[in-house]
């Protein structure tokens, strides 16, 4: 009986030290995300274009057009981020305008992508975005 209690106590003690208190599951990912935020808009646009080229097997002309599109989007995102830092918290009307503008940009981007990509490439890109969105936001929280 004493041996069983000692083994149980030892096992319980080992589980307490399995993960230290400050351990976070997404630690390296968070660092990587922060480093990606420090990149210039040009660098982010190039990386995004290269990922798309690998996933969708883009031609060189498609790559150059998508690079221009991604560069425009990244510079605009950088401007919005700087503007948001200056303003601080937004009022309801400002939030509506900002969201409306963002959705208009998404619609325009989608139209431009449709004109650049073939139908099969666009479908593959769209499906990948759906899966990524579902994976990111589809999980139930505990």
Buried (B, 14 or more C-beta within 10 A) or exposed (E): EEEEEEEEEEEEEEEEEEEEEEEEEEEEEEEEEEEEEEEEBEEBBBBBBBEBBEEBEBEEEBBEBBBBBBBBBBBBBEEBEEEEEEEEEEEEEEEEEBEEEEEEBEEEBEEBBBEBBBEEBBEBBBEEEEEEEEEEEEEEEE
